Amino acid sequence: MIAEISVVPIGKEIDLASHVAHVVKIIDASGLDYKLHAMGTVVEGESDQVFDLIRKCHNKMLESSERVYTTIKIDERKDKKAKMIEHKVLAVEKELGKSLRK
């Protein structure tokens, strides 16, 4: 399973990097494959592990904020066991015939 998650504290200052860093520490410590990008983080693992990680991240943000907005997108396939974070990008690059900026 891969999931894109974004955990945002509501009612905090404009710069959220320090708040996001607390969540990314949890993701990094999980041992799951992940890729941080400007609008969220994609994580990959077994569904129980991913859902548990999402809960931990959401609860961590709640420790420092009265309100938290978490968005989750999930893609789970039974027919593929490849590293989907990499596979999805490589498949598009193959169709285009070139590498993309990452």
MODELLER restraints for C-alpha pairs under 7 A, 6 or more apart:
rsr = mdl.restraints
at = mdl.atoms
rsr.add(forms.Gaussian(group=physical.xy_distance, feature=features.Distance(at['CA:1:A'], at['CA:44:A']), mean=5.66, stdev=0.5))
rsr.add(forms.Gaussian(group=physical.xy_distance, feature=features.Distance(at['CA:1:A'], at['CA:45:A']), mean=5.56, stdev=0.5))
rsr.add(forms.Gaussian(group=physical.xy_distance, feature=features.Distance(at['CA:1:A'], at['CA:46:A']), mean=5.92, stdev=0.5))
rsr.add(forms.Gaussian(group=physical.xy_distance, feature=features.Distance(at['CA:1:A'], at['CA:47:A']), mean=5.83, stdev=0.5))
rsr.add(forms.Gaussian(group=physical.xy_distance, feature=features.Distance(at['CA:1:A'], at['CA:75:A']), mean=5.90, stdev=0.5))
rsr.add(forms.Gaussian(group=physical.xy_distance, feature=features.Distance(at['CA:1:A'], at['CA:76:A']), mean=4.36, stdev=0.5))
rsr.add(forms.Gaussian(group=physical.xy_distance, feature=features.Distance(at['CA:1:A'], at['CA:77:A']), mean=6.77, stdev=0.5))
rsr.add(forms.Gaussian(group=physical.xy_distance, feature=features.Distance(at['CA:2:A'], at['CA:42:A']), mean=6.71, stdev=0.5))
rsr.add(forms.Gaussian(group=physical.xy_distance, feature=features.Distance(at['CA:2:A'], at['CA:43:A']), mean=5.56, stdev=0.5))
rsr.add(forms.Gaussian(group=physical.xy_distance, feature=features.Distance(at['CA:2:A'], at['CA:44:A']), mean=4.33, stdev=0.5))
rsr.add(forms.Gaussian(group=physical.xy_distance, feature=features.Distance(at['CA:2:A'], at['CA:45:A']), mean=6.61, stdev=0.5))
rsr.add(forms.Gaussian(group=physical.xy_distance, feature=features.Distance(at['CA:2:A'], at['CA:74:A']), mean=5.90, stdev=0.5))
rsr.add(forms.Gaussian(group=physical.xy_distance, feature=features.Distance(at['CA:2:A'], at['CA:75:A']), mean=5.37, stdev=0.5))
rsr.add(forms.Gaussian(group=physical.xy_distance, feature=features.Distance(at['CA:2:A'], at['CA:76:A']), mean=6.33, stdev=0.5))
rsr.add(forms.Gaussian(group=physical.xy_distance, feature=features.Distance(at['CA:2:A'], at['CA:84:A']), mean=6.91, stdev=0.5))
rsr.add(forms.Gaussian(group=physical.xy_distance, feature=features.Distance(at['CA:3:A'], at['CA:42:A']), mean=5.51, stdev=0.5))
rsr.add(forms.Gaussian(group=physical.xy_distance, feature=features.Distance(at['CA:3:A'], at['CA:43:A']), mean=5.42, stdev=0.5))
rsr.add(forms.Gaussian(group=physical.xy_distance, feature=features.Distance(at['CA:3:A'], at['CA:44:A']), mean=6.52, stdev=0.5))
rsr.add(forms.Gaussian(group=physical.xy_distance, feature=features.Distance(at['CA:3:A'], at['CA:72:A']), mean=6.58, stdev=0.5))
rsr.add(forms.Gaussian(group=physical.xy_distance, feature=features.Distance(at['CA:3:A'], at['CA:73:A']), mean=5.38, stdev=0.5))
rsr.add(forms.Gaussian(group=physical.xy_distance, feature=features.Distance(at['CA:3:A'], at['CA:74:A']), mean=4.34, stdev=0.5))
rsr.add(forms.Gaussian(group=physical.xy_distance, feature=features.Distance(at['CA:3:A'], at['CA:75:A']), mean=6.24, stdev=0.5))
rsr.add(forms.Gaussian(group=physical.xy_distance, feature=features.Distance(at['CA:4:A'], at['CA:40:A']), mean=6.59, stdev=0.5))
rsr.add(forms.Gaussian(group=physical.xy_distance, feature=features.Distance(at['CA:4:A'], at['CA:41:A']), mean=5.46, stdev=0.5))
rsr.add(forms.Gaussian(group=physical.xy_distance, feature=features.Distance(at['CA:4:A'], at['CA:42:A']), mean=4.18, stdev=0.5))
rsr.add(forms.Gaussian(group=physical.xy_distance, feature=features.Distance(at['CA:4:A'], at['CA:43:A']), mean=6.38, stdev=0.5))
rsr.add(forms.Gaussian(group=physical.xy_distance, feature=features.Distance(at['CA:4:A'], at['CA:72:A']), mean=5.61, stdev=0.5))
rsr.add(forms.Gaussian(group=physical.xy_distance, feature=features.Distance(at['CA:4:A'], at['CA:73:A']), mean=5.07, stdev=0.5))
rsr.add(forms.Gaussian(group=physical.xy_distance, feature=features.Distance(at['CA:4:A'], at['CA:74:A']), mean=6.55, stdev=0.5))
rsr.add(forms.Gaussian(group=physical.xy_distance, feature=features.Distance(at['CA:5:A'], at['CA:40:A']), mean=5.60, stdev=0.5))
rsr.add(forms.Gaussian(group=physical.xy_distance, feature=features.Distance(at['CA:5:A'], at['CA:41:A']), mean=5.41, stdev=0.5))
rsr.add(forms.Gaussian(group=physical.xy_distance, feature=features.Distance(at['CA:5:A'], at['CA:42:A']), mean=6.35, stdev=0.5))
rsr.add(forms.Gaussian(group=physical.xy_distance, feature=features.Distance(at['CA:5:A'], at['CA:71:A']), mean=5.67, stdev=0.5))
rsr.add(forms.Gaussian(group=physical.xy_distance, feature=features.Distance(at['CA:5:A'], at['CA:72:A']), mean=4.67, stdev=0.5))
rsr.add(forms.Gaussian(group=physical.xy_distance, feature=features.Distance(at['CA:5:A'], at['CA:73:A']), mean=6.67, stdev=0.5))
rsr.add(forms.Gaussian(group=physical.xy_distance, feature=features.Distance(at['CA:6:A'], at['CA:39:A']), mean=6.95, stdev=0.5))
rsr.add(forms.Gaussian(group=physical.xy_distance, feature=features.Distance(at['CA:6:A'], at['CA:40:A']), mean=4.54, stdev=0.5))
rsr.add(forms.Gaussian(group=physical.xy_distance, feature=features.Distance(at['CA:6:A'], at['CA:41:A']), mean=6.49, stdev=0.5))
rsr.add(forms.Gaussian(group=physical.xy_distance, feature=features.Distance(at['CA:6:A'], at['CA:70:A']), mean=5.55, stdev=0.5))
rsr.add(forms.Gaussian(group=physical.xy_distance, feature=features.Distance(at['CA:6:A'], at['CA:71:A']), mean=5.27, stdev=0.5))
rsr.add(forms.Gaussian(group=physical.xy_distance, feature=features.Distance(at['CA:6:A'], at['CA:72:A']), mean=6.74, stdev=0.5))
rsr.add(forms.Gaussian(group=physical.xy_distance, feature=features.Distance(at['CA:7:A'], at['CA:58:A']), mean=6.31, stdev=0.5))
rsr.add(forms.Gaussian(group=physical.xy_distance, feature=features.Distance(at['CA:7:A'], at['CA:68:A']), mean=6.87, stdev=0.5))
rsr.add(forms.Gaussian(group=physical.xy_distance, feature=features.Distance(at['CA:7:A'], at['CA:69:A']), mean=5.93, stdev=0.5))
rsr.add(forms.Gaussian(group=physical.xy_distance, feature=features.Distance(at['CA:7:A'], at['CA:70:A']), mean=4.40, stdev=0.5))
rsr.add(forms.Gaussian(group=physical.xy_distance, feature=features.Distance(at['CA:7:A'], at['CA:71:A']), mean=6.66, stdev=0.5))
rsr.add(forms.Gaussian(group=physical.xy_distance, feature=features.Distance(at['CA:8:A'], at['CA:68:A']), mean=5.62, stdev=0.5))
rsr.add(forms.Gaussian(group=physical.xy_distance, feature=features.Distance(at['CA:8:A'], at['CA:69:A']), mean=5.16, stdev=0.5))
rsr.add(forms.Gaussian(group=physical.xy_distance, feature=features.Distance(at['CA:8:A'], at['CA:70:A']), mean=6.20, stdev=0.5))
rsr.add(forms.Gaussian(group=physical.xy_distance, feature=features.Distance(at['CA:9:A'], at['CA:61:A']), mean=6.58, stdev=0.5))
rsr.add(forms.Gaussian(group=physical.xy_distance, feature=features.Distance(at['CA:9:A'], at['CA:65:A']), mean=5.86, stdev=0.5))
rsr.add(forms.Gaussian(group=physical.xy_distance, feature=features.Distance(at['CA:9:A'], at['CA:67:A']), mean=6.00, stdev=0.5))
rsr.add(forms.Gaussian(group=physical.xy_distance, feature=features.Distance(at['CA:9:A'], at['CA:68:A']), mean=4.49, stdev=0.5))
rsr.add(forms.Gaussian(group=physical.xy_distance, feature=features.Distance(at['CA:9:A'], at['CA:69:A']), mean=6.31, stdev=0.5))
rsr.add(forms.Gaussian(group=physical.xy_distance, feature=features.Distance(at['CA:10:A'], at['CA:67:A']), mean=5.29, stdev=0.5))
rsr.add(forms.Gaussian(group=physical.xy_distance, feature=features.Distance(at['CA:10:A'], at['CA:68:A']), mean=5.60, stdev=0.5))
rsr.add(forms.Gaussian(group=physical.xy_distance, feature=features.Distance(at['CA:10:A'], at['CA:69:A']), mean=6.81, stdev=0.5))
rsr.add(forms.Gaussian(group=physical.xy_distance, feature=features.Distance(at['CA:23:A'], at['CA:57:A']), mean=5.33, stdev=0.5))
rsr.add(forms.Gaussian(group=physical.xy_distance, feature=features.Distance(at['CA:23:A'], at['CA:60:A']), mean=6.71, stdev=0.5))
rsr.add(forms.Gaussian(group=physical.xy_distance, feature=features.Distance(at['CA:26:A'], at['CA:57:A']), mean=6.75, stdev=0.5))
rsr.add(forms.Gaussian(group=physical.xy_distance, feature=features.Distance(at['CA:27:A'], at['CA:53:A']), mean=6.98, stdev=0.5))
rsr.add(forms.Gaussian(group=physical.xy_distance, feature=features.Distance(at['CA:32:A'], at['CA:43:A']), mean=6.63, stdev=0.5))
rsr.add(forms.Gaussian(group=physical.xy_distance, feature=features.Distance(at['CA:32:A'], at['CA:44:A']), mean=6.07, stdev=0.5))
rsr.add(forms.Gaussian(group=physical.xy_distance, feature=features.Distance(at['CA:32:A'], at['CA:45:A']), mean=5.98, stdev=0.5))
rsr.add(forms.Gaussian(group=physical.xy_distance, feature=features.Distance(at['CA:33:A'], at['CA:43:A']), mean=5.75, stdev=0.5))
rsr.add(forms.Gaussian(group=physical.xy_distance, feature=features.Distance(at['CA:33:A'], at['CA:44:A']), mean=5.34, stdev=0.5))
rsr.add(forms.Gaussian(group=physical.xy_distance, feature=features.Distance(at['CA:34:A'], at['CA:41:A']), mean=6.78, stdev=0.5))
rsr.add(forms.Gaussian(group=physical.xy_distance, feature=features.Distance(at['CA:34:A'], at['CA:42:A']), mean=5.38, stdev=0.5))
rsr.add(forms.Gaussian(group=physical.xy_distance, feature=features.Distance(at['CA:34:A'], at['CA:43:A']), mean=4.21, stdev=0.5))
rsr.add(forms.Gaussian(group=physical.xy_distance, feature=features.Distance(at['CA:34:A'], at['CA:44:A']), mean=6.22, stdev=0.5))
rsr.add(forms.Gaussian(group=physical.xy_distance, feature=features.Distance(at['CA:35:A'], at['CA:41:A']), mean=5.62, stdev=0.5))
rsr.add(forms.Gaussian(group=physical.xy_distance, feature=features.Distance(at['CA:35:A'], at['CA:42:A']), mean=5.21, stdev=0.5))
rsr.add(forms.Gaussian(group=physical.xy_distance, feature=features.Distance(at['CA:35:A'], at['CA:43:A']), mean=6.60, stdev=0.5))
rsr.add(forms.Gaussian(group=physical.xy_distance, feature=features.Distance(at['CA:36:A'], at['CA:42:A']), mean=6.47, stdev=0.5))
rsr.add(forms.Gaussian(group=physical.xy_distance, feature=features.Distance(at['CA:44:A'], at['CA:50:A']), mean=6.96, stdev=0.5))
rsr.add(forms.Gaussian(group=physical.xy_distance, feature=features.Distance(at['CA:58:A'], at['CA:70:A']), mean=6.80, stdev=0.5))
rsr.add(forms.Gaussian(group=physical.xy_distance, feature=features.Distance(at['CA:61:A'], at['CA:68:A']), mean=6.74, stdev=0.5))
rsr.add(forms.Gaussian(group=physical.xy_distance, feature=features.Distance(at['CA:62:A'], at['CA:68:A']), mean=6.19, stdev=0.5))
rsr.add(forms.Gaussian(group=physical.xy_distance, feature=features.Distance(at['CA:93:A'], at['CA:99:A']), mean=5.41, stdev=0.5))
rsr.add(forms.Gaussian(group=physical.xy_distance, feature=features.Distance(at['CA:93:A'], at['CA:100:A']), mean=6.50, stdev=0.5))
